[in-house]
Amino acid sequence: MNGMLEMFRYKTWATLRLIEYCQDLEDEHLDATTPGTYGTIRETLHHIVDAEEGYLSILTRERFPSKTAAEAFVRSPDRLPKGPVPLAELAVRIRRMALRWEAMAQDADLPDRDVTTTDGWRLPAAVILAQTIQHAGDHRSHVMSILGARRLELPGPNDLDAWGYAEALDLMKELPAT
């Protein structure tokens, strides 16, 4: 089993489950926030997807030769627009990125390749891969905090963690009693 591949599959699975869960919420909940979180639920889910599209761009585009070239970069017209986007559209975009993340997770040379950012930094792709996983998990926790602060039913206790992922995909097998 490829550990990086499973991490990206898990990230996609958990983010999709949370978006799908939130699709049933009323606007008053989607537009709520709580101190210590990124923003509203709607803004946070948008931010997760927008960031992932940005991380994919960093990993797949040509490197910038200079800060001037990085600053001149024009965002793809296909990238998530600013402002409110239906949660169903966020789910579509996460699903669309899933296969690309899985392909990258299987590229053994990718972590050591240099990539460049639009704000003028060069770094190993491994940092972007790690940031993608950490970022999504951090902001999923923000959404869960807002749901909890509003005393809304949360997805089950393990539904969004790696144990819930393993159970949902039947990756965990109970040992026999004897």
TITI-922133 format. One record per residue (C-alpha): residue in three letters; x, y, z. Coordinates in pm, 1 decimal. Each point is the difference from the previous one (the first is absolute). Example, Ala and Ser with C-alpha at 12.3 -4.5 7.8 and 13.67 -1.06 7.14 Angstrom:
<tikols>
tikol residuo ala&xx 1230.0&yy -450.0&zz 780.0
tikol residuo ser&xx 137.0&yy 344.0&zz -66.0
</tikols>
This chain:
<tikols>
tikol residuo met&xx 0.0&yy 0.0&zz 0.0
tikol residuo asn&xx 132.5&yy 342.0&zz -99.0
tikol residuo gly&xx -21.5&yy 219.6&zz 311.1
tikol residuo met&xx -6.9&yy 327.9&zz -189.4
tikol residuo leu&xx -274.0&yy -128.5&zz -229.9
tikol residuo glu&xx -213.7&yy -97.8&zz 300.1
tikol residuo met&xx 53.5&yy 340.1&zz 161.7
tikol residuo phe&xx -128.9&yy 174.4&zz -312.1
tikol residuo arg&xx -289.4&yy -242.2&zz -35.2
tikol residuo tyr&xx -87.9&yy 59.3&zz 364.6
tikol residuo lys&xx 20.8&yy 380.3&zz -41.9
tikol residuo thr&xx -236.5&yy -13.0&zz -295.5
tikol residuo trp&xx -238.7&yy -240.0&zz 174.6
tikol residuo ala&xx -19.4&yy 206.0&zz 321.0
tikol residuo thr&xx -40.6&yy 332.3&zz -179.7
tikol residuo leu&xx -274.7&yy -139.8&zz -221.7
tikol residuo arg&xx -183.3&yy -150.3&zz 296.1
tikol residuo leu&xx 7.6&yy 332.4&zz 181.4
tikol residuo ile&xx -118.8&yy 198.2&zz -302.4
tikol residuo glu&xx -280.1&yy -249.7&zz -61.2
tikol residuo tyr&xx -99.3&yy 14.7&zz 367.3
tikol residuo cys&xx -10.9&yy 380.2&zz -11.6
tikol residuo gln&xx -216.4&yy 3.8&zz -313.2
tikol residuo asp&xx -299.0&yy -81.0&zz 221.8
tikol residuo leu&xx 62.2&yy 296.3&zz 232.2
tikol residuo glu&xx -208.1&yy 315.4&zz -11.1
tikol residuo asp&xx 164.6&yy 326.7&zz -107.2
tikol residuo glu&xx 1.7&yy 130.8&zz 358.7
tikol residuo his&xx 237.4&yy -284.1&zz 91.2
tikol residuo leu&xx 209.2&yy 19.2&zz -317.7
tikol residuo asp&xx 54.0&yy 370.0&zz 63.7
tikol residuo ala&xx 91.7&yy -47.7&zz 366.3
tikol residuo thr&xx 347.1&yy 6.2&zz 149.0
tikol residuo thr&xx 157.5&yy -25.8&zz 341.8
tikol residuo pro&xx 315.7&yy 158.6&zz 146.9
tikol residuo gly&xx 321.6&yy -178.2&zz -85.9
tikol residuo thr&xx -117.5&yy -127.2&zz -339.2
tikol residuo tyr&xx 72.6&yy 117.3&zz -354.5
tikol residuo gly&xx -340.8&yy 154.6&zz -72.3
tikol residuo thr&xx -349.9&yy -123.2&zz -65.8
tikol residuo ile&xx -61.8&yy -361.3&zz -95.4
tikol residuo arg&xx -71.4&yy 109.5&zz -357.2
tikol residuo glu&xx 319.2&yy 210.4&zz -16.2
tikol residuo thr&xx 210.3&yy -275.9&zz 155.1
tikol residuo leu&xx -116.9&yy -267.9&zz -242.6
tikol residuo his&xx 59.4&yy 241.8&zz -288.4
tikol residuo his&xx 348.9&yy 71.0&zz 136.4
tikol residuo ile&xx 86.9&yy -371.8&zz 19.7
tikol residuo val&xx -93.1&yy -54.4&zz -364.9
tikol residuo asp&xx 160.9&yy 321.9&zz -122.5
tikol residuo ala&xx 323.4&yy -83.0&zz 180.5
tikol residuo glu&xx 8.6&yy -351.7&zz -144.4
tikol residuo glu&xx -38.7&yy 140.3&zz -348.9
tikol residuo gly&xx 289.5&yy 234.2&zz 76.4
tikol residuo tyr&xx 216.8&yy -281.8&zz 132.8
tikol residuo leu&xx -69.1&yy -204.4&zz -313.2
tikol residuo ser&xx 98.6&yy 298.4&zz -210.0
tikol residuo ile&xx 330.2&yy 33.1&zz 185.1
tikol residuo leu&xx 77.4&yy -367.9&zz -54.6
tikol residuo thr&xx -97.2&yy -17.5&zz -367.6
tikol residuo arg&xx 99.5&yy 330.1&zz -160.1
tikol residuo glu&xx 340.7&yy 99.6&zz -128.6
tikol residuo arg&xx 233.3&yy 146.5&zz 260.1
tikol residuo phe&xx 41.6&yy 375.7&zz 4.5
tikol residuo pro&xx 353.4&yy 117.4&zz -79.1
tikol residuo ser&xx -36.3&yy 319.4&zz 209.0
tikol residuo lys&xx -220.4&yy 189.6&zz 244.4
tikol residuo thr&xx -107.1&yy 225.8&zz -285.0
tikol residuo ala&xx -125.1&yy -299.9&zz -198.0
tikol residuo ala&xx -174.7&yy -136.8&zz 309.8
tikol residuo glu&xx -175.5&yy 330.9&zz 62.9
tikol residuo ala&xx -115.4&yy 10.5&zz -363.5
tikol residuo phe&xx -170.0&yy -339.1&zz 27.0
tikol residuo val&xx -365.6&yy 10.7&zz -104.0
tikol residuo arg&xx -235.7&yy -227.8&zz 187.3
tikol residuo ser&xx -175.6&yy -264.0&zz -211.3
tikol residuo pro&xx -350.1&yy 101.5&zz -109.3
tikol residuo asp&xx -113.9&yy -349.5&zz 105.1
tikol residuo arg&xx 106.8&yy 57.5&zz 359.9
tikol residuo leu&xx -269.9&yy 40.1&zz 263.5
tikol residuo pro&xx -151.4&yy 349.3&zz -15.8
tikol residuo lys&xx 5.2&yy 229.4&zz 302.5
tikol residuo gly&xx -317.3&yy 37.9&zz 198.7
tikol residuo pro&xx -276.4&yy -245.9&zz 82.0
tikol residuo val&xx -5.2&yy -323.2&zz -201.2
tikol residuo pro&xx -261.2&yy -273.7&zz 40.9
tikol residuo leu&xx 130.6&yy -281.8&zz 217.6
tikol residuo ala&xx -87.1&yy -245.0&zz -277.5
tikol residuo glu&xx 253.5&yy 181.4&zz -221.5
tikol residuo leu&xx 263.6&yy -30.1&zz 272.8
tikol residuo ala&xx -63.9&yy -376.0&zz 14.3
tikol residuo val&xx 31.0&yy -27.7&zz -379.8
tikol residuo arg&xx 334.0&yy 178.4&zz 11.0
tikol residuo ile&xx 134.5&yy -220.1&zz 281.3
tikol residuo arg&xx -101.1&yy -312.5&zz -195.1
tikol residuo arg&xx 161.7&yy 137.5&zz -315.7
tikol residuo met&xx 327.9&yy 64.3&zz 182.5
tikol residuo ala&xx 2.8&yy -342.3&zz 167.5
tikol residuo leu&xx 146.4&yy -190.5&zz -295.4
tikol residuo arg&xx 266.7&yy 263.8&zz -51.7
tikol residuo trp&xx 101.9&yy -20.2&zz 367.5
tikol residuo glu&xx 11.3&yy -378.7&zz -20.5
tikol residuo ala&xx 220.7&yy 10.8&zz -309.8
tikol residuo met&xx 237.7&yy 243.9&zz 168.2
tikol residuo ala&xx 12.4&yy -211.1&zz 316.2
tikol residuo gln&xx 128.8&yy -288.2&zz -210.3
tikol residuo asp&xx 274.5&yy 203.9&zz -166.8
tikol residuo ala&xx 306.7&yy -102.3&zz 201.4
tikol residuo asp&xx 207.4&yy 286.8&zz -143.4
tikol residuo leu&xx -248.2&yy 278.4&zz 75.3
tikol residuo pro&xx 89.6&yy 68.6&zz 366.4
tikol residuo asp&xx 359.2&yy 88.4&zz -93.8
tikol residuo arg&xx -88.7&yy 229.5&zz -292.3
tikol residuo asp&xx 27.1&yy 372.0&zz 50.4
tikol residuo val&xx -315.8&yy 205.0&zz -47.6
tikol residuo thr&xx -58.9&yy 374.1&zz 20.1
tikol residuo thr&xx -275.0&yy 208.0&zz 154.2
tikol residuo thr&xx -168.5&yy 312.3&zz -131.7
tikol residuo asp&xx 145.2&yy 198.4&zz 289.6
tikol residuo gly&xx 354.0&yy -80.4&zz -111.9
tikol residuo trp&xx 121.3&yy -306.6&zz 187.9
tikol residuo arg&xx 168.5&yy -318.8&zz -124.1
tikol residuo leu&xx -40.4&yy -311.8&zz 215.2
tikol residuo pro&xx -24.6&yy -380.5&zz -26.1
tikol residuo ala&xx -338.6&yy -130.0&zz -116.2
tikol residuo ala&xx -9.5&yy -214.2&zz 316.7
tikol residuo val&xx -78.6&yy 316.1&zz 198.5
tikol residuo ile&xx -303.5&yy 72.9&zz -218.5
tikol residuo leu&xx -116.5&yy -362.1&zz 28.2
tikol residuo ala&xx 24.8&yy 16.6&zz 379.9
tikol residuo gln&xx -169.8&yy 341.2&zz 9.3
tikol residuo thr&xx -290.7&yy -133.2&zz -205.4
tikol residuo ile&xx -69.7&yy -278.2&zz 250.3
tikol residuo gln&xx 50.0&yy 217.5&zz 309.6
tikol residuo his&xx -199.0&yy 294.5&zz -134.5
tikol residuo ala&xx -310.9&yy -202.2&zz -83.1
tikol residuo gly&xx 2.5&yy -173.6&zz 339.5
tikol residuo asp&xx 46.4&yy 325.0&zz 188.4
tikol residuo his&xx -293.6&yy 167.4&zz -170.8
tikol residuo arg&xx -225.4&yy -305.2&zz 23.0
tikol residuo ser&xx 55.3&yy 28.4&zz 376.0
tikol residuo his&xx -105.7&yy 365.0&zz -17.2
tikol residuo val&xx -328.8&yy -98.6&zz -162.8
tikol residuo met&xx -52.9&yy -269.4&zz 263.5
tikol residuo ser&xx 65.7&yy 259.1&zz 273.4
tikol residuo ile&xx -263.3&yy 231.5&zz -144.0
tikol residuo leu&xx -250.1&yy -284.9&zz -23.6
tikol residuo gly&xx 71.0&yy -99.5&zz 359.5
tikol residuo ala&xx -19.5&yy 358.3&zz 127.6
tikol residuo arg&xx -344.9&yy 25.3&zz -159.0
tikol residuo arg&xx -96.1&yy -326.5&zz 169.0
tikol residuo leu&xx -72.3&yy -160.1&zz -334.3
tikol residuo glu&xx 27.8&yy -370.7&zz -49.6
tikol residuo leu&xx 349.8&yy -83.2&zz -113.6
tikol residuo pro&xx 97.2&yy -272.2&zz -238.3
tikol residuo gly&xx 51.5&yy -308.0&zz 222.3
tikol residuo pro&xx 295.8&yy -6.8&zz 243.8
tikol residuo asn&xx 241.7&yy -165.6&zz -243.4
tikol residuo asp&xx -172.9&yy 82.9&zz -324.6
tikol residuo leu&xx 258.3&yy 247.2&zz -126.8
tikol residuo asp&xx 319.8&yy -137.6&zz 148.0
tikol residuo ala&xx 232.1&yy -262.5&zz -148.2
tikol residuo trp&xx -169.0&yy -275.4&zz 205.8
tikol residuo gly&xx -334.6&yy 91.6&zz -154.3
tikol residuo tyr&xx 163.8&yy -2.6&zz -344.1
tikol residuo ala&xx 149.1&yy -344.5&zz 59.3
tikol residuo glu&xx -333.3&yy -134.5&zz 125.1
tikol residuo ala&xx -194.7&yy 151.7&zz -290.4
tikol residuo leu&xx 236.4&yy -155.8&zz -252.7
tikol residuo asp&xx 11.4&yy -331.9&zz 186.4
tikol residuo leu&xx 373.8&yy 31.8&zz 54.9
tikol residuo met&xx -26.2&yy -105.4&zz 364.6
tikol residuo lys&xx -60.2&yy -366.4&zz 83.3
tikol residuo glu&xx -80.1&yy -109.9&zz 351.1
tikol residuo leu&xx 218.4&yy -279.8&zz 129.7
tikol residuo pro&xx -170.5&yy -325.8&zz 91.2
tikol residuo ala&xx -77.1&yy -46.9&zz 369.4
tikol residuo thr&xx 225.6&yy -304.3&zz 23.6
</tikols>
